[in-house]
Amino acid sequence: MIGRIFKVFFFLALLGVIGLVGYAYSGLMQPQTREITRPVDLDVD
């Protein structure tokens, strides 16, 4: 009985990992990019 529960848990965890990797490779987790420019003041003495 306990062995069957562990098998089901392991199977669900494996499906979750495969789903997460597939979602990451699908391109939906890419951050939005934009160019940011800021002036920098340098103290050169």
ChimeraX commands (.cxc) that place a marker at each C-alpha (Angstrom):
marker #1 position 0.00,0.00,0.00 radius 0.5
marker #1 position 2.76,2.47,0.94 radius 0.5
marker #1 position 4.78,1.43,-2.11 radius 0.5
marker #1 position 1.85,2.23,-4.39 radius 0.5
marker #1 position 1.49,5.69,-2.83 radius 0.5
marker #1 position 5.19,6.36,-3.41 radius 0.5
marker #1 position 4.88,5.24,-7.03 radius 0.5
marker #1 position 1.93,7.58,-7.61 radius 0.5
marker #1 position 3.74,10.47,-5.90 radius 0.5
marker #1 position 6.90,9.83,-7.92 radius 0.5
marker #1 position 4.88,9.67,-11.15 radius 0.5
marker #1 position 3.11,12.97,-10.39 radius 0.5
marker #1 position 6.40,14.65,-9.46 radius 0.5
marker #1 position 7.96,13.39,-12.70 radius 0.5
marker #1 position 5.02,14.73,-14.71 radius 0.5
marker #1 position 5.39,18.08,-12.94 radius 0.5
marker #1 position 9.09,18.32,-13.76 radius 0.5
marker #1 position 8.49,17.36,-17.40 radius 0.5
marker #1 position 5.69,19.92,-17.62 radius 0.5
marker #1 position 7.84,22.67,-16.11 radius 0.5
marker #1 position 10.74,21.95,-18.47 radius 0.5
marker #1 position 8.37,21.89,-21.43 radius 0.5
marker #1 position 6.81,25.18,-20.36 radius 0.5
marker #1 position 10.25,26.77,-19.96 radius 0.5
marker #1 position 11.39,25.62,-23.39 radius 0.5
marker #1 position 8.17,26.79,-25.04 radius 0.5
marker #1 position 9.30,30.42,-24.71 radius 0.5
marker #1 position 6.44,31.56,-22.49 radius 0.5
marker #1 position 8.77,32.24,-19.56 radius 0.5
marker #1 position 10.97,34.76,-21.38 radius 0.5
marker #1 position 11.10,38.14,-19.64 radius 0.5
marker #1 position 10.10,41.30,-21.44 radius 0.5
marker #1 position 13.18,43.20,-22.52 radius 0.5
marker #1 position 13.61,46.90,-23.15 radius 0.5
marker #1 position 16.54,49.24,-23.45 radius 0.5
marker #1 position 17.19,51.54,-20.51 radius 0.5
marker #1 position 19.68,54.40,-20.70 radius 0.5
marker #1 position 20.66,56.44,-17.70 radius 0.5
marker #1 position 23.30,59.16,-17.44 radius 0.5
marker #1 position 26.17,58.46,-15.08 radius 0.5
marker #1 position 28.06,61.19,-13.23 radius 0.5
marker #1 position 31.69,60.29,-12.64 radius 0.5
marker #1 position 33.69,62.07,-9.91 radius 0.5
marker #1 position 37.19,62.25,-11.35 radius 0.5
marker #1 position 39.49,64.35,-9.21 radius 0.5
marker link #1:1,2 radius 0.2
marker link #1:2,3 radius 0.2
marker link #1:3,4 radius 0.2
marker link #1:4,5 radius 0.2
marker link #1:5,6 radius 0.2
marker link #1:6,7 radius 0.2
marker link #1:7,8 radius 0.2
marker link #1:8,9 radius 0.2
marker link #1:9,10 radius 0.2
marker link #1:10,11 radius 0.2
marker link #1:11,12 radius 0.2
marker link #1:12,13 radius 0.2
marker link #1:13,14 radius 0.2
marker link #1:14,15 radius 0.2
marker link #1:15,16 radius 0.2
marker link #1:16,17 radius 0.2
marker link #1:17,18 radius 0.2
marker link #1:18,19 radius 0.2
marker link #1:19,20 radius 0.2
marker link #1:20,21 radius 0.2
marker link #1:21,22 radius 0.2
marker link #1:22,23 radius 0.2
marker link #1:23,24 radius 0.2
marker link #1:24,25 radius 0.2
marker link #1:25,26 radius 0.2
marker link #1:26,27 radius 0.2
marker link #1:27,28 radius 0.2
marker link #1:28,29 radius 0.2
marker link #1:29,30 radius 0.2
marker link #1:30,31 radius 0.2
marker link #1:31,32 radius 0.2
marker link #1:32,33 radius 0.2
marker link #1:33,34 radius 0.2
marker link #1:34,35 radius 0.2
marker link #1:35,36 radius 0.2
marker link #1:36,37 radius 0.2
marker link #1:37,38 radius 0.2
marker link #1:38,39 radius 0.2
marker link #1:39,40 radius 0.2
marker link #1:40,41 radius 0.2
marker link #1:41,42 radius 0.2
marker link #1:42,43 radius 0.2
marker link #1:43,44 radius 0.2
marker link #1:44,45 radius 0.2
view
